[in-house]
Amino acid sequence: MSAARQVVVEADGGSRGNPGPAGYGAVVIDPATGEPLAETAEYIGVATNNVAEYRGLIAGLTAAKALFPDAGDALRVHVRMDSKLVVEQMSGRWKIKHPDMKPLAARAAAVLPPSSVTYEWIPRAQNKHADRLANEAMDAGRDGRQWEASASTASLDAPARGSVSTPPPVQGPPGDQAAGAARARTALAAARGAADTLFPVPEPGVPDTTVPAAPVSAPAPGHPAETAPEKAGSSQQQPAGAPLTGWGSAPDLGAPATLVLLRHGETALTPEKRFSGSGGTDPELSATGRGQAERAAEHFAALGTVQEIVSSPLRRCRETAAAVAGRLGLDVRIDEGLRETDFGAWEGLTFGEVRERYAFDLTAWLASPDTAPTGGGESFAEVAGRVAAARDRIVARYAGRTVLLVTHVTPIKTLVRLALGAPPEALFRMELSAASISTVAYYGDGNASVRLLNDTSHLR
């Protein structure tokens, strides 16, 4: 019986138009050294992102098998892809419903015995080698030719790596649970003088897979706690020489930057549940929405806690923010990062209308945060990037202060999702009413505390 041979396959695929000119790339890697053992890429004509990603997987598995034709069942392949759809479907956690995906998944499953292949989702930033190969293939197709290995520079452009089995250092912007919570666990483990094995540190940016993610269901468009543990020291004294445990041993982090997240009041599009993003008509508040803004203003005036106001540039948010600012005597600062998603050709349509006109694109959008709406809109991944950047600017500028952010459904859901370390599909698991209030506090160690979600008590 031959010894097991282990390799890593990183694969990717892309489409410039979805559907549009498409290609894939895959690389087989030695997990001990991180060195590429084989590369493959191909321009496949007009196809969707998902088709190209599955083709990349098939090519990567085939290349791994070709490297070790005599290994048989002793070959072990660990697949790493930034396609949540492909990873979850091939792992058996999501059903394969689309007719175009079923034969591709069957082809991928037939390359090697299912017991020989494992799957892992990785962020796009960690899949650059395969991504570059896919783009080289698409560039070749644009020029009327096929990709050639001899002309590829993907391995030169890809970041240098050591052993791919070594997790990267924990890092991430403030408020991302994977970074902040990991640092807290590390500090507590050091204080105890032993490693904390109860809570494994997740890879940065990777959803916690200890709870399997459910397949995405169709949400209504325009729709996505506990308080922080007490950080003061306990009145009980610990025995001399006892290890430091609990919140009493944590340093004083000072007052958090508290972001109070107010969704704008209703517009004429809100009751009809129409897609209303930053690429549409920029509607004003309706009479109902203006009333909601006034009640929110009364609420914050009674509380007396808001010290700063920052708003999305879109009209419905500026009008809502102005109502609050007028009662509090504060200025309103505009941050472009807080605007709503650009929904492209779907702007102004209901979910049912989009399903009738753009069924394939809608299915792809629901399945992957990297897929944009029809007609050049923004993907949820793109929105998350700019919202996280806006969050970082605001938290740094207003450290220790309470800031009212007047914004939209997707930015608010995204801030909550990042604070919880939840996967992208969590956006479809949150309800967010017009003029509702949510709150997230950001501490100096990078941890975040979600304190409130979708509170509408001030409207009743």
C-alpha positions as CSV (number, residue, x, y, z in Angstrom):
1,M,0.0,0.0,0.0
2,S,1.5,3.3,-1.1
3,A,2.0,6.2,1.4
4,A,-0.6,9.0,1.2
5,R,0.4,11.9,-1.0
6,Q,-1.1,15.3,0.0
7,V,-1.5,18.3,-2.3
8,V,-3.4,21.6,-2.1
9,V,-5.5,22.8,-5.1
10,E,-6.4,26.5,-5.3
11,A,-8.9,27.3,-8.1
12,D,-10.9,30.3,-9.3
13,G,-13.0,31.4,-12.3
14,G,-14.4,34.6,-13.5
15,S,-16.7,36.2,-16.1
16,R,-16.5,39.7,-17.4
17,G,-20.2,40.3,-17.6
18,N,-21.8,37.3,-15.8
19,P,-22.5,35.9,-18.2
20,G,-19.7,37.2,-20.4
21,P,-16.2,36.2,-21.6
22,A,-15.0,33.8,-19.0
23,G,-12.0,31.8,-17.9
24,Y,-10.6,29.7,-15.1
25,G,-7.3,29.1,-13.4
26,A,-6.0,26.5,-10.9
27,V,-2.7,25.7,-9.3
28,V,-1.6,22.5,-7.5
29,I,0.6,23.3,-4.5
30,D,3.0,21.3,-2.2
31,P,1.6,21.9,1.3
32,A,4.9,21.4,2.9
33,T,6.8,24.1,0.9
34,G,4.1,26.2,-0.6
35,E,5.7,25.7,-4.0
36,P,3.4,25.4,-7.1
37,L,3.6,21.9,-8.7
38,A,1.3,22.6,-11.7
39,E,-0.7,25.4,-13.2
40,T,-3.6,25.3,-15.6
41,A,-6.0,27.9,-17.1
42,E,-8.4,28.2,-20.0
43,Y,-10.6,30.7,-21.8
44,I,-14.0,29.0,-22.0
45,G,-16.1,31.6,-24.0
46,V,-19.2,33.2,-22.7
47,A,-20.2,31.8,-19.3
48,T,-21.2,32.8,-15.8
49,N,-18.9,33.2,-12.7
50,N,-20.3,30.0,-11.2
51,V,-19.7,27.9,-14.3
52,A,-16.1,29.3,-14.6
53,E,-15.5,28.5,-10.9
54,Y,-16.7,24.9,-11.3
55,R,-14.5,24.5,-14.4
56,G,-11.5,25.7,-12.4
57,L,-12.2,23.2,-9.7
58,I,-12.5,20.3,-12.3
59,A,-9.2,21.4,-13.9
60,G,-7.4,21.7,-10.6
61,L,-8.5,18.2,-9.5
62,T,-7.6,16.8,-12.9
63,A,-4.1,18.4,-12.7
64,A,-3.5,17.0,-9.2
65,K,-4.5,13.5,-10.4
66,A,-2.3,13.7,-13.4
67,L,0.7,14.6,-11.3
68,F,0.4,11.4,-9.3
69,P,-1.3,8.8,-11.7
70,D,-0.1,5.9,-9.6
71,A,-1.2,7.2,-6.2
72,G,-4.8,5.9,-6.5
73,D,-6.8,6.2,-3.3
74,A,-3.6,7.4,-1.5
75,L,-3.8,10.8,-3.1
76,R,-5.3,13.4,-0.7
77,V,-6.4,16.8,-2.2
78,H,-7.4,19.8,-0.1
79,V,-9.2,22.4,-2.3
80,R,-9.2,26.1,-1.4
81,M,-11.5,28.4,-3.2
82,D,-13.1,31.8,-2.6
83,S,-16.4,30.6,-4.1
84,K,-18.7,30.0,-1.1
85,L,-21.2,28.4,-3.5
86,V,-18.8,25.8,-4.9
87,V,-17.3,24.9,-1.5
88,E,-20.6,24.5,0.2
89,Q,-22.2,22.5,-2.6
90,M,-19.2,20.2,-3.1
91,S,-19.0,19.7,0.7
92,G,-22.6,18.5,0.7
93,R,-23.9,21.3,2.9
94,W,-25.9,23.2,0.2
95,K,-28.2,21.6,-2.4
96,I,-27.4,22.0,-6.0
97,K,-30.5,23.4,-7.6
98,H,-29.4,25.2,-10.8
99,P,-29.5,22.8,-13.8
100,D,-26.2,24.2,-15.2
101,M,-24.4,23.4,-12.0
102,K,-25.5,19.8,-11.5
103,P,-23.4,18.3,-14.3
104,L,-20.4,20.3,-13.4
105,A,-20.6,19.2,-9.8
106,A,-20.9,15.6,-10.9
107,R,-17.8,16.0,-13.1
108,A,-15.8,17.4,-10.2
109,A,-17.0,14.6,-7.9
110,A,-15.9,12.0,-10.4
111,V,-12.3,13.1,-10.8
112,L,-11.2,11.6,-7.5
113,P,-13.0,9.5,-4.8
114,P,-15.1,11.9,-2.6
115,S,-13.2,10.6,0.5
116,S,-9.9,11.9,-1.0
117,V,-11.0,15.5,-1.4
118,T,-11.7,18.2,1.3
119,Y,-12.9,21.7,0.7
120,E,-12.1,25.1,2.4
121,W,-13.4,28.6,1.7
122,I,-10.8,31.3,1.7
123,P,-11.0,35.0,1.1
124,R,-10.3,36.3,-2.4
125,A,-7.1,37.9,-1.2
126,Q,-5.7,34.5,-0.3
127,N,-6.6,33.1,-3.7
128,K,-4.5,35.5,-5.9
129,H,-2.5,32.9,-7.7
130,A,-5.6,31.1,-9.2
131,D,-7.3,34.5,-9.7
132,R,-4.3,35.7,-11.8
133,L,-4.4,32.5,-13.9
134,A,-8.1,33.0,-14.6
135,N,-7.5,36.6,-15.6
136,E,-4.6,35.6,-17.9
137,A,-7.0,33.1,-19.6
138,M,-9.7,35.8,-20.0
139,D,-7.1,38.2,-21.4
140,A,-6.0,35.6,-23.9
141,G,-9.6,35.0,-25.0
142,R,-10.0,38.7,-25.5
143,D,-7.0,38.7,-27.8
144,G,-8.4,35.7,-29.8
145,R,-6.0,33.1,-28.4
146,Q,-5.8,30.5,-25.6
147,W,-3.7,30.7,-22.4
148,E,-0.2,29.3,-22.6
149,A,1.7,28.1,-19.5
150,S,5.0,29.3,-21.0
151,A,3.8,32.9,-21.1
152,S,2.2,32.9,-17.6
153,T,3.5,35.3,-14.9
154,A,0.9,34.3,-12.3
155,S,3.4,32.5,-10.1
156,L,5.7,35.5,-10.2
157,D,2.9,37.9,-9.3
158,A,1.4,35.8,-6.6
159,P,2.6,36.6,-3.0
160,A,5.4,34.4,-1.7
161,R,4.2,31.7,0.7
162,G,5.7,29.2,3.0
163,S,3.8,26.1,4.1
164,V,0.1,26.6,3.2
165,S,-0.9,24.6,6.3
166,T,0.3,27.4,8.6
167,P,-2.5,29.8,9.5
168,P,-1.7,33.4,8.8
169,P,-1.3,35.8,11.8
170,V,-4.6,37.2,13.2
171,Q,-5.3,40.6,11.8
172,G,-8.2,42.7,10.6
173,P,-9.8,46.1,11.0
174,P,-11.3,47.2,14.4
175,G,-14.7,45.6,15.1
176,D,-14.1,42.4,13.1
177,Q,-14.9,39.6,15.5
178,A,-12.2,37.2,14.2
179,A,-9.5,39.7,14.9
180,G,-10.7,41.3,18.2
181,A,-11.9,38.2,19.9
182,A,-8.8,36.3,18.9
183,R,-6.6,39.0,20.5
184,A,-8.7,38.8,23.7
185,R,-8.3,35.1,23.8
186,T,-4.6,35.3,23.3
187,A,-4.2,37.8,26.1
188,L,-6.3,35.7,28.5
189,A,-4.4,32.5,27.6
190,A,-1.1,34.3,28.3
191,A,-2.4,35.4,31.7
192,R,-3.2,31.9,32.6
193,G,0.1,30.6,31.3
194,A,-1.5,28.1,29.1
195,A,-3.0,27.9,25.6
196,D,-6.7,28.4,25.3
197,T,-7.9,25.4,23.5
198,L,-11.6,25.8,24.1
199,F,-12.1,28.4,21.5
200,P,-10.1,27.8,18.3
201,V,-9.0,31.0,16.5
202,P,-10.7,31.3,13.1
203,E,-8.7,32.3,10.1
204,P,-9.1,36.0,9.5
205,G,-12.1,36.8,7.3
206,V,-13.3,33.2,7.2
207,P,-16.7,32.4,8.6
208,D,-16.8,30.3,11.7
209,T,-17.7,26.9,10.4
210,T,-18.5,25.3,13.8
211,V,-22.1,26.2,13.0
212,P,-22.9,25.2,9.4
213,A,-24.3,27.9,7.2
214,A,-27.7,27.4,5.8
215,P,-28.4,27.9,2.1
216,V,-29.5,31.4,1.2
217,S,-33.2,31.9,0.7
218,A,-34.9,34.7,-1.1
219,P,-35.1,37.9,1.0
220,A,-37.4,40.8,0.6
221,P,-35.3,43.6,-1.0
222,G,-34.3,46.3,1.3
223,H,-34.5,44.2,4.4
224,P,-31.2,42.7,6.8
225,A,-27.8,41.4,22.4
226,E,-26.2,41.3,24.8
227,T,-24.5,44.3,26.2
228,A,-20.7,44.2,26.6
229,P,-19.4,42.3,29.6
230,E,-18.6,44.6,32.5
231,K,-14.9,45.6,32.3
232,A,-14.6,46.9,35.8
233,G,-12.7,44.9,38.4
234,S,-14.6,42.5,40.7
235,S,-15.0,43.5,44.4
236,Q,-13.7,40.0,45.3
237,Q,-10.0,39.7,45.8
238,Q,-8.2,36.8,44.2
239,P,-5.9,34.7,46.4
240,A,-2.2,35.6,46.2
241,G,-0.5,33.6,43.4
242,A,-3.8,32.7,41.8
243,P,-3.9,33.0,38.0
244,L,-5.6,36.1,36.6
245,T,-9.0,35.2,35.1
246,G,-12.2,36.9,34.1
247,W,-12.8,40.5,33.0
248,G,-11.3,41.8,36.2
249,S,-7.8,41.1,34.7
250,A,-8.4,43.0,31.5
251,P,-6.9,46.4,31.1
252,D,-9.0,49.5,31.2
253,L,-9.8,50.2,27.6
254,G,-11.7,53.4,28.2
255,A,-15.0,54.5,26.7
256,P,-15.8,52.8,23.4
257,A,-16.7,54.6,20.2
258,T,-20.5,53.9,20.1
259,L,-22.1,53.9,16.7
260,V,-25.9,54.4,16.9
261,L,-27.2,53.2,13.5
262,L,-30.4,54.9,12.3
263,R,-32.0,53.7,9.1
264,H,-33.6,56.5,7.2
265,G,-37.4,57.0,7.2
266,E,-39.7,55.6,4.6
267,T,-39.8,56.8,0.9
268,A,-42.5,56.1,-1.6
269,L,-40.5,52.9,-2.6
270,T,-40.2,51.5,1.0
271,P,-43.7,50.1,1.5
272,E,-43.6,48.4,-1.9
273,K,-40.3,46.7,-1.0
274,R,-38.6,47.9,-4.2
275,F,-34.8,47.9,-4.6
276,S,-33.7,51.4,-3.8
277,G,-29.9,51.9,-3.7
278,S,-27.4,54.5,-4.7
279,G,-27.9,54.0,-8.5
280,G,-31.5,54.9,-8.7
281,T,-33.7,58.1,-8.4
282,D,-32.5,59.2,-4.9
283,P,-36.1,59.5,-3.6
284,E,-37.1,61.9,-0.8
285,L,-38.8,61.0,2.4
286,S,-42.5,60.4,2.2
287,A,-45.0,62.0,4.6
288,T,-44.7,58.9,6.7
289,G,-40.9,59.0,6.5
290,R,-40.8,62.6,7.7
291,G,-43.0,61.7,10.7
292,Q,-40.6,58.8,11.5
293,A,-37.6,61.2,11.3
294,E,-39.3,63.6,13.7
295,R,-40.1,60.8,16.2
296,A,-36.5,59.7,16.0
297,A,-35.4,63.2,16.7
298,E,-37.6,63.4,19.7
299,H,-36.2,60.1,21.0
300,F,-32.5,61.2,20.7
301,A,-33.3,64.6,22.2
302,A,-34.8,62.9,25.2
303,L,-31.8,60.6,25.6
304,G,-29.2,63.3,25.2
305,T,-26.4,60.9,24.4
306,V,-25.7,61.6,20.8
307,Q,-22.6,63.8,20.3
308,E,-21.9,63.6,16.6
309,I,-24.0,62.9,13.5
310,V,-22.7,61.4,10.2
311,S,-24.9,60.6,7.3
312,S,-25.0,58.9,3.9
313,P,-25.0,61.4,1.0
314,L,-28.4,60.1,-0.3
315,R,-31.3,62.4,0.1
316,R,-33.5,60.2,2.3
317,C,-30.7,60.0,4.9
318,R,-29.7,63.6,4.7
319,E,-33.4,64.6,5.4
320,T,-33.6,62.1,8.3
321,A,-30.3,63.4,9.8
322,A,-31.4,67.0,9.4
323,A,-34.5,66.4,11.5
324,V,-32.3,64.9,14.3
325,A,-29.6,67.6,14.0
326,G,-32.2,70.3,14.2
327,R,-33.4,69.1,17.6
328,L,-29.9,68.4,19.0
329,G,-28.2,71.5,17.6
330,L,-25.5,69.5,15.9
331,D,-23.9,69.6,12.4
332,V,-24.2,66.7,10.0
333,R,-21.0,65.3,8.4
334,I,-21.4,63.3,5.1
335,D,-19.5,60.1,4.5
336,E,-19.7,58.6,1.0
337,G,-18.9,55.1,2.4
338,L,-22.3,55.0,4.1
339,R,-24.4,55.1,0.9
340,E,-26.6,52.2,0.0
341,T,-25.6,49.4,-2.5
342,D,-25.9,50.3,-6.2
343,F,-28.4,47.7,-7.4
344,G,-27.7,48.4,-11.1
345,A,-30.6,47.4,-13.4
346,W,-32.7,46.3,-10.4
347,E,-33.2,49.8,-9.1
348,G,-36.9,50.5,-8.6
349,L,-38.0,46.9,-9.1
350,T,-39.6,44.5,-6.7
351,F,-38.0,41.2,-5.9
352,G,-40.6,39.4,-7.9
353,E,-40.0,41.6,-10.9
354,V,-36.2,41.0,-10.7
355,R,-36.9,37.3,-10.5
356,E,-39.0,37.4,-13.7
357,R,-36.5,39.5,-15.7
358,Y,-33.1,38.4,-14.4
359,A,-33.7,35.0,-12.8
360,F,-30.2,33.7,-13.5
361,D,-28.4,36.8,-12.2
362,L,-30.6,36.9,-9.1
363,T,-29.7,33.3,-8.3
364,A,-26.0,34.0,-8.6
365,W,-26.4,37.2,-6.5
366,L,-28.1,35.3,-3.7
367,A,-25.4,32.6,-3.8
368,S,-22.3,34.7,-3.7
369,P,-21.3,38.0,-2.0
370,D,-18.9,38.5,-4.9
371,T,-21.6,38.7,-7.5
372,A,-23.0,42.1,-8.5
373,P,-26.6,42.8,-9.6
374,T,-27.3,43.0,-13.3
375,G,-26.0,46.1,-15.2
376,G,-22.9,47.0,-13.2
377,G,-24.2,47.3,-9.7
378,E,-22.1,46.6,-6.5
379,S,-21.6,43.2,-5.0
380,F,-22.0,42.8,-1.2
381,A,-18.2,42.2,-1.0
382,E,-17.6,45.6,-2.5
383,V,-20.1,47.3,-0.2
384,A,-18.5,45.6,2.8
385,G,-15.1,46.9,1.8
386,R,-16.2,50.6,1.7
387,V,-18.5,50.3,4.7
388,A,-15.6,48.8,6.8
389,A,-13.3,51.7,5.6
390,A,-16.0,54.2,6.7
391,R,-16.3,52.5,10.0
392,D,-12.6,52.7,10.6
393,R,-12.5,56.4,9.8
394,I,-15.4,57.2,12.1
395,V,-14.2,55.0,15.0
396,A,-10.7,56.6,14.8
397,R,-12.1,60.2,14.5
398,Y,-14.7,59.8,17.3
399,A,-12.9,57.5,19.8
400,G,-14.8,57.4,23.1
401,R,-17.8,59.3,21.7
402,T,-21.4,58.4,20.7
403,V,-22.0,59.0,17.0
404,L,-25.3,58.7,15.2
405,L,-24.9,57.2,11.7
406,V,-27.9,57.8,9.5
407,T,-27.6,55.2,6.7
408,H,-29.3,52.3,4.9
409,V,-30.2,48.7,5.2
410,T,-27.0,47.1,3.7
411,P,-24.5,49.3,5.5
412,I,-26.2,48.7,8.9
413,K,-26.5,45.0,8.3
414,T,-22.9,44.9,7.2
415,L,-21.6,46.7,10.3
416,V,-23.6,44.3,12.5
417,R,-22.4,41.3,10.5
418,L,-18.7,42.3,10.8
419,A,-19.1,43.0,14.5
420,L,-20.5,39.5,15.1
421,G,-18.0,37.8,12.7
422,A,-21.0,36.3,10.8
423,P,-20.7,35.0,7.2
424,P,-22.0,37.1,4.3
425,E,-25.3,35.2,4.1
426,A,-26.2,36.6,7.5
427,L,-27.3,39.7,5.6
428,F,-30.4,37.8,4.6
429,R,-31.1,36.8,8.1
430,M,-31.7,40.2,9.6
431,E,-34.9,42.4,9.6
432,L,-34.3,46.1,9.5
433,S,-37.4,48.4,9.5
434,A,-37.5,52.0,8.3
435,A,-36.3,54.5,11.0
436,S,-35.1,51.6,13.2
437,I,-32.2,51.9,15.6
438,S,-29.3,49.5,16.1
439,T,-26.1,50.1,18.1
440,V,-22.6,48.7,18.0
441,A,-19.8,49.8,20.4
442,Y,-16.1,49.5,19.4
443,Y,-13.4,49.1,22.1
444,G,-9.8,50.0,22.0
445,D,-8.6,46.3,21.7
446,G,-10.6,45.8,18.5
447,N,-13.5,44.0,20.0
448,A,-17.1,45.1,19.2
449,S,-20.3,44.7,21.1
450,V,-23.7,44.6,19.4
451,R,-26.0,46.3,21.8
452,L,-29.2,46.8,19.9
453,L,-30.8,45.7,16.6
454,N,-33.9,46.9,14.8
455,D,-35.4,48.8,17.7
456,T,-38.6,50.6,16.6
457,S,-40.1,51.4,20.1
458,H,-39.6,55.1,19.5
459,L,-42.0,55.0,16.6
460,R,-44.9,53.6,18.6
